[in-house]
Amino acid sequence: MMNRRQAAQAECTVGIVGFGTVGQAVARILESDLHPNLRLTHICNRRIANKKVDWVSSEVVWTDSFECLLRSPVDVVVELIGGLSPARDWVKRALGAGKSVVTANKQLIAHEGAVLLGQARDNGRQLLFEAAVAGGIPVLQGLRQGLAGDGLSGIQGILNGTCNYILTRMEAEAVSFEAALTEAQELGFAEADPTADIDGHDARAKLAILIGVGLGRRVKVDDIPLTPITGLNPIDFIYASKLGHVVRQVARAELVEETTATRAGVQPALVAEDSALGRVGGSQNIVVAEGRFGGETAFSGFGAGGGPTSVAVVSDLLTLQGGFSQASEGRLSIDTGPTPVSTEFVDRQYVRFTVSDRPGVIAKLADIFSKNRINVDAVLQEPGWPKAELPFVMTLERCTTSAVRAALGEMEGLDFHMQPPFWLPILEKGDRS
Ligand SMILES: NC(=O)c1ccc[n+]([C@@H]2O[C@H](COP(=O)([O-])OP(=O)(O)OC[C@H]3O[C@@H](n4cnc5c(N)ncnc54)[C@H](OP(=O)(O)O)[C@@H]3O)[C@@H](O)[C@H]2O)c1
């Protein structure tokens, strides 16, 4: 049996499947002189003839057949095709063929991680996926190992660079959501079809993985509620600023005390402008873990892009090559079924109303909040808006998500609304650097 030193020196052969943005960036690192014990031997992609490049060693085998990769003696298959199909089947087959697998595929791990990790364990192989959450930020390693000594009670983060870019542009330039999105697309920060980003699906998959690895709870991805960022208006950034806050798409989860449930959601929220989350601008990401003993710990940096993401993939390869017996599942329970998700956070709230102004509007709204046992904290109204379509904001003292929803539901029928009320939680955590 090899000792640790021998294992660390052993060569690890690598086959990449999916030679796109991340696959090529991984190959660049493997073809550099940085990691002599990691040897790229196979590149697999459909229509492989179109993919060939001249900077890869002539010994590398190019193939469009995944079977060829499976039959080869590669130690590790790096899955970088994305999506659930055929990635799920290919990862299963690679593990079944005795390969370890490294992937950056958040949807695959969020939906199938527990099953695949179980298969890896049964086969005595590893499945590592550091790049699937927050790209180049070593947050899973940080949660699994660096914070293993603590008991984490919550995690919140900015996990989607596209949304963060759009929101920080709306904040800086007072432009509409549509204008900020178009700019993000032109600069390559948003996909032609940005739905998965702006509706929160991308951040939700990453949050589900963080819940598994950091909080040790397995949840069904689709149980986590989403609120898209499309409802935001430039005026929300003005009011947020008056309150000393900025608006971010926040993915968050907390253990619900004395149950197996996890409070979780992905939604735009107000965060203090001098908080760790508030200071993250542009396409950057952050994850803040809340520990019972260590308090808040933040991990931040570039959450996407070929360069940062490929670094996370190669770091996983080095973990495998080094022979470390890392428990790749972290605290993720792979032997039990999914646990419940609760949508019931308790927060201060920001509610923007747009009304046809007349006497008694605020009294009527305040009355409904009061009937729902919600205390109004403040009313903010910027000058210069027409009375026929007047936006103003009420901030509310801490109340549950269901209470604010119930109150807003009761307000639906009121005839002075010119637009439906728009509400955001005002977060109080993540406020230390
Ligand atoms: N890009 C990032 O910044 C980033 C960050 C974090 C995580 N990730 C994750 O990394 C993975 C790869 O992302 P990417 O940005 O590199 O994607 P990409 O640029 O679209 O590359 C995907 C590659 O896989 C190939 N491919 C797709 N389906 C295939 C199939 N059925 N058979 C064979 N080849 C197939 C594609 O070939 P064609 O060229 O022929 O389509 C393409 O070369 C995804 O899971 C993504 O979520 C990406």
The ligand as an SDF file (V2000), in Angstrom:
LIG
                    3D

 48 52  0  0  0  0  0  0  0  0999 V2000
  -18.3820   29.0850  -17.6080 N   0  0  0  0  0  0  0  0  0  0  0  0
  -18.3210   29.3390  -16.3180 C   0  0  0  0  0  0  0  0  0  0  0  0
  -17.9430   30.4410  -15.8990 O   0  0  0  0  0  0  0  0  0  0  0  0
  -18.7170   28.2850  -15.3110 C   0  0  0  0  0  0  0  0  0  0  0  0
  -18.5880   28.5640  -13.9290 C   0  0  0  0  0  0  0  0  0  0  0  0
  -18.9170   27.5770  -12.9940 C   0  0  0  0  0  0  0  0  0  0  0  0
  -19.3800   26.3680  -13.4350 C   0  0  0  0  0  0  0  0  0  0  0  0
  -19.5230   26.1370  -14.7710 N   0  0  0  0  0  0  0  0  0  0  0  0
  -20.0370   24.8340  -15.1830 C   0  0  0  0  0  0  0  0  0  0  0  0
  -19.0570   24.1740  -15.9680 O   0  0  0  0  0  0  0  0  0  0  0  0
  -19.6860   23.3360  -16.9180 C   0  0  0  0  0  0  0  0  0  0  0  0
  -19.1730   23.7040  -18.3080 C   0  0  0  0  0  0  0  0  0  0  0  0
  -19.4940   25.0620  -18.5530 O   0  0  0  0  0  0  0  0  0  0  0  0
  -18.8650   25.8480  -19.8150 P   0  0  0  0  0  0  0  0  0  0  0  0
  -19.1140   27.2850  -19.5370 O   0  0  0  0  0  0  0  0  0  0  0  0
  -17.4930   25.3810  -20.0790 O   0  0  0  0  0  0  0  0  0  0  0  0
  -19.8530   25.3520  -20.9560 O   0  0  0  0  0  0  0  0  0  0  0  0
  -19.6010   25.4120  -22.5270 P   0  0  0  0  0  0  0  0  0  0  0  0
  -18.6320   26.4890  -22.8650 O   0  0  0  0  0  0  0  0  0  0  0  0
  -20.9500   25.4270  -23.1720 O   0  0  0  0  0  0  0  0  0  0  0  0
  -18.8890   24.0290  -22.8350 O   0  0  0  0  0  0  0  0  0  0  0  0
  -19.5440   22.7860  -22.8280 C   0  0  0  0  0  0  0  0  0  0  0  0
  -18.7900   21.8570  -23.7630 C   0  0  0  0  0  0  0  0  0  0  0  0
  -19.3660   20.5750  -23.6570 O   0  0  0  0  0  0  0  0  0  0  0  0
  -19.6960   20.1160  -24.9790 C   0  0  0  0  0  0  0  0  0  0  0  0
  -20.8840   19.2880  -24.8880 N   0  0  0  0  0  0  0  0  0  0  0  0
  -22.1130   19.6690  -24.4580 C   0  0  0  0  0  0  0  0  0  0  0  0
  -22.9660   18.6260  -24.5210 N   0  0  0  0  0  0  0  0  0  0  0  0
  -22.2570   17.5790  -25.0110 C   0  0  0  0  0  0  0  0  0  0  0  0
  -22.5790   16.2350  -25.3180 C   0  0  0  0  0  0  0  0  0  0  0  0
  -23.8240   15.7540  -25.1230 N   0  0  0  0  0  0  0  0  0  0  0  0
  -21.6160   15.4320  -25.7880 N   0  0  0  0  0  0  0  0  0  0  0  0
  -20.3710   15.9040  -25.9800 C   0  0  0  0  0  0  0  0  0  0  0  0
  -19.9850   17.1650  -25.7370 N   0  0  0  0  0  0  0  0  0  0  0  0
  -20.9260   17.9980  -25.2380 C   0  0  0  0  0  0  0  0  0  0  0  0
  -19.9530   21.3600  -25.7750 C   0  0  0  0  0  0  0  0  0  0  0  0
  -19.7740   21.0820  -27.1640 O   0  0  0  0  0  0  0  0  0  0  0  0
  -20.3380   22.0970  -28.2890 P   0  0  0  0  0  0  0  0  0  0  0  0
  -19.3240   23.1830  -28.3910 O   0  0  0  0  0  0  0  0  0  0  0  0
  -20.4100   21.2430  -29.4970 O   0  0  0  0  0  0  0  0  0  0  0  0
  -21.6720   22.5780  -27.8200 O   0  0  0  0  0  0  0  0  0  0  0  0
  -18.8830   22.3000  -25.2270 C   0  0  0  0  0  0  0  0  0  0  0  0
  -17.6430   22.1180  -25.8460 O   0  0  0  0  0  0  0  0  0  0  0  0
  -21.1880   23.5400  -16.7240 C   0  0  0  0  0  0  0  0  0  0  0  0
  -21.6990   22.5510  -15.8540 O   0  0  0  0  0  0  0  0  0  0  0  0
  -21.2720   24.9000  -16.0560 C   0  0  0  0  0  0  0  0  0  0  0  0
  -22.4320   25.0780  -15.2620 O   0  0  0  0  0  0  0  0  0  0  0  0
  -19.2040   27.0550  -15.7160 C   0  0  0  0  0  0  0  0  0  0  0  0
  1  2  1  0
  2  3  2  0
  2  4  1  0
  4  5  1  0
  4 48  2  0
  5  6  2  0
  6  7  1  0
  7  8  2  0
  8  9  1  0
  8 48  1  0
  9 10  1  0
  9 46  1  0
 10 11  1  0
 11 12  1  0
 11 44  1  0
 12 13  1  0
 13 14  1  0
 14 15  2  0
 14 16  1  0
 14 17  1  0
 17 18  1  0
 18 19  2  0
 18 20  1  0
 18 21  1  0
 21 22  1  0
 22 23  1  0
 23 24  1  0
 23 42  1  0
 24 25  1  0
 25 26  1  0
 25 36  1  0
 26 27  1  0
 26 35  1  0
 27 28  2  0
 28 29  1  0
 29 30  1  0
 29 35  2  0
 30 31  1  0
 30 32  2  0
 32 33  1  0
 33 34  2  0
 34 35  1  0
 36 37  1  0
 36 42  1  0
 37 38  1  0
 38 39  2  0
 38 40  1  0
 38 41  1  0
 42 43  1  0
 44 45  1  0
 44 46  1  0
 46 47  1  0
M  CHG  2   8   1  16  -1
M  END
$$$$
